[in-house]
Amino acid sequence: MSGTPIDREKVWTEFTEAVNMTPSKLQKWLETDESKAAGWSGDDGGETIGRHSGRRIVEIKHKHKTDLTDDDYAHMRKVVGYVHRHLAQGGPKEDLENSTWRHSLMNWGHDPMAD
């Protein structure tokens, strides 16, 4: 992987703060119709980028920290960036629970309604 070296400790800390859903809760969420309806699937109309990311997050969360690869850390950094950008946009004023905004964040492992 080229570019700036990854500060693994910083990425680990930010990732564990951004991803507030357990692997089992995220995996269960990814199977819902609401999850499937949220996000952008690209030109092929397949699985959304967020749902694909959610599956990768579940894989990462099941690994021991010492077994994480540079690719895992690169994805973790991407997740942190997405969650931070999405939260900065602010959610809807009404019906946050059923909003596409929340559902999209949940596909990336973050439930804005969790503590």
TIDOLUM-995863 format. One record per residue (C-alpha): residue number from 1; residue in three letters; x, y, z. Coordinates in steps of 0.02 Angstrom, whole numbers, plus 50000, padded with zeros to 5 digits. Layout:
+-----+------+-------+-------+-------+
: seq : type :     u :     v :     w :
+-----+------+-------+-------+-------+
: NUM :  ALA :     X :     Y :     Z :
...
+-----+------+-------+-------+-------+
//
This chain:
+-----+------+-------+-------+-------+
: seq : type :     u :     v :     w :
+-----+------+-------+-------+-------+
:   1 :  MET : 50000 : 50000 : 50000 :
:   2 :  SER : 50070 : 50169 : 49954 :
:   3 :  GLY : 50048 : 50339 : 50032 :
:   4 :  THR : 50060 : 50393 : 50212 :
:   5 :  PRO : 50098 : 50255 : 50337 :
:   6 :  ILE : 49950 : 50208 : 50444 :
:   7 :  ASP : 49957 : 50254 : 50629 :
:   8 :  ARG : 49878 : 50090 : 50687 :
:   9 :  GLU : 49847 : 50145 : 50867 :
:  10 :  LYS : 49759 : 50304 : 50813 :
:  11 :  VAL : 49654 : 50212 : 50683 :
:  12 :  TRP : 49611 : 50076 : 50810 :
:  13 :  THR : 49553 : 50204 : 50938 :
:  14 :  GLU : 49451 : 50306 : 50813 :
:  15 :  PHE : 49374 : 50148 : 50738 :
:  16 :  THR : 49321 : 50078 : 50907 :
:  17 :  GLU : 49242 : 50246 : 50949 :
:  18 :  ALA : 49153 : 50263 : 50780 :
:  19 :  VAL : 49088 : 50084 : 50769 :
:  20 :  ASN : 48968 : 50071 : 50915 :
:  21 :  MET : 48874 : 49917 : 50856 :
:  22 :  THR : 48927 : 49742 : 50907 :
:  23 :  PRO : 48969 : 49621 : 50767 :
:  24 :  SER : 48811 : 49519 : 50802 :
:  25 :  LYS : 48699 : 49673 : 50806 :
:  26 :  LEU : 48777 : 49738 : 50644 :
:  27 :  GLN : 48763 : 49569 : 50558 :
:  28 :  LYS : 48579 : 49557 : 50607 :
:  29 :  TRP : 48548 : 49736 : 50548 :
:  30 :  LEU : 48628 : 49701 : 50378 :
:  31 :  GLU : 48495 : 49569 : 50343 :
:  32 :  THR : 48349 : 49691 : 50364 :
:  33 :  ASP : 48252 : 49771 : 50223 :
:  34 :  GLU : 48293 : 49942 : 50296 :
:  35 :  SER : 48479 : 49906 : 50281 :
:  36 :  LYS : 48459 : 49847 : 50102 :
:  37 :  ALA : 48362 : 50006 : 50056 :
:  38 :  ALA : 48492 : 50128 : 50125 :
:  39 :  GLY : 48644 : 50182 : 50028 :
:  40 :  TRP : 48714 : 50187 : 49853 :
:  41 :  SER : 48739 : 50027 : 49754 :
:  42 :  GLY : 48833 : 50099 : 49606 :
:  43 :  ASP : 48799 : 50066 : 49424 :
:  44 :  ASP : 48775 : 49878 : 49438 :
:  45 :  GLY : 48630 : 49893 : 49560 :
:  46 :  GLY : 48708 : 49763 : 49675 :
:  47 :  GLU : 48743 : 49772 : 49860 :
:  48 :  THR : 48767 : 49948 : 49928 :
:  49 :  ILE : 48940 : 50010 : 49974 :
:  50 :  GLY : 48884 : 50031 : 50155 :
:  51 :  ARG : 48820 : 49853 : 50170 :
:  52 :  HIS : 48980 : 49786 : 50094 :
:  53 :  SER : 49076 : 49893 : 50219 :
:  54 :  GLY : 48967 : 49827 : 50361 :
:  55 :  ARG : 49013 : 49648 : 50318 :
:  56 :  ARG : 49197 : 49696 : 50316 :
:  57 :  ILE : 49175 : 49780 : 50487 :
:  58 :  VAL : 49102 : 49619 : 50557 :
:  59 :  GLU : 49254 : 49524 : 50491 :
:  60 :  ILE : 49374 : 49652 : 50566 :
:  61 :  LYS : 49286 : 49650 : 50735 :
:  62 :  HIS : 49302 : 49460 : 50742 :
:  63 :  LYS : 49491 : 49468 : 50719 :
:  64 :  HIS : 49619 : 49488 : 50856 :
:  65 :  LYS : 49701 : 49659 : 50849 :
:  66 :  THR : 49870 : 49578 : 50815 :
:  67 :  ASP : 49798 : 49489 : 50661 :
:  68 :  LEU : 49736 : 49648 : 50575 :
:  69 :  THR : 49818 : 49686 : 50407 :
:  70 :  ASP : 49862 : 49850 : 50324 :
:  71 :  ASP : 49706 : 49825 : 50216 :
:  72 :  ASP : 49601 : 49805 : 50373 :
:  73 :  TYR : 49673 : 49966 : 50444 :
:  74 :  ALA : 49642 : 50056 : 50279 :
:  75 :  HIS : 49460 : 50002 : 50286 :
:  76 :  MET : 49447 : 50052 : 50468 :
:  77 :  ARG : 49511 : 50225 : 50422 :
:  78 :  LYS : 49382 : 50235 : 50282 :
:  79 :  VAL : 49244 : 50188 : 50406 :
:  80 :  VAL : 49300 : 50323 : 50528 :
:  81 :  GLY : 49300 : 50454 : 50389 :
:  82 :  TYR : 49126 : 50404 : 50329 :
:  83 :  VAL : 49050 : 50405 : 50504 :
:  84 :  HIS : 49127 : 50574 : 50547 :
:  85 :  ARG : 49071 : 50654 : 50382 :
:  86 :  HIS : 48896 : 50582 : 50395 :
:  87 :  LEU : 48875 : 50638 : 50576 :
:  88 :  ALA : 48936 : 50813 : 50529 :
:  89 :  GLN : 48793 : 50827 : 50404 :
:  90 :  GLY : 48670 : 50810 : 50547 :
:  91 :  GLY : 48520 : 50699 : 50550 :
:  92 :  PRO : 48337 : 50736 : 50521 :
:  93 :  LYS : 48243 : 50837 : 50651 :
:  94 :  GLU : 48099 : 50713 : 50651 :
:  95 :  ASP : 48088 : 50523 : 50648 :
:  96 :  LEU : 48274 : 50494 : 50672 :
:  97 :  GLU : 48240 : 50312 : 50714 :
:  98 :  ASN : 48169 : 50270 : 50541 :
:  99 :  SER : 48275 : 50389 : 50438 :
: 100 :  THR : 48382 : 50336 : 50291 :
: 101 :  TRP : 48519 : 50444 : 50369 :
: 102 :  ARG : 48523 : 50332 : 50523 :
: 103 :  HIS : 48506 : 50173 : 50421 :
: 104 :  SER : 48653 : 50221 : 50312 :
: 105 :  LEU : 48761 : 50254 : 50466 :
: 106 :  MET : 48709 : 50087 : 50539 :
: 107 :  ASN : 48768 : 50000 : 50381 :
: 108 :  TRP : 48939 : 50073 : 50426 :
: 109 :  GLY : 48927 : 50009 : 50605 :
: 110 :  HIS : 48870 : 50167 : 50693 :
: 111 :  ASP : 48698 : 50187 : 50771 :
: 112 :  PRO : 48673 : 50372 : 50813 :
: 113 :  MET : 48534 : 50323 : 50935 :
: 114 :  ALA : 48649 : 50214 : 51041 :
: 115 :  ASP : 48728 : 50290 : 51194 :
+-----+------+-------+-------+-------+
//
